[in-house]
Amino acid sequence: MKVGEILTFEKSFTREDVELFSKISGDAGEHHVVPDEHGRVMVQGLLVATLPTKIGGDLNFIARDVELTFLRPVFTGDTVRCEVTLIHHEKQADRIIAVSKAECFNQNGKKVLEGSFQGIIRQ
């Protein structure tokens, strides 16, 4: 990746996604279990945060520092697009130090999550 380059990933969240994440994380708050008046449940924030980590995983990025801000809820049935932008990279002998920012938007174009990631890519 080059500084300024943007990688994207999109996912539609299902009730099964929320249930599986509840089993793994133990996060089974009522808002993740009991449907609202539209038949939806709220997706765990950290499940939404797996979108930028998926992009990082594709790059073999090892996170050392992560900062996330959850701006609005995501519900089952929502489709979220994540954009990860490389802000800085520094090549060293056996690794690349990388800094990126992430922004996630729902199907209505509303930002639901933003954050920054610092870490390394081994060479």
Order of alpha helices (4+ residues) and beta strands (2+ residues): beta-alpha-alpha-alpha-alpha-beta-beta-beta-beta
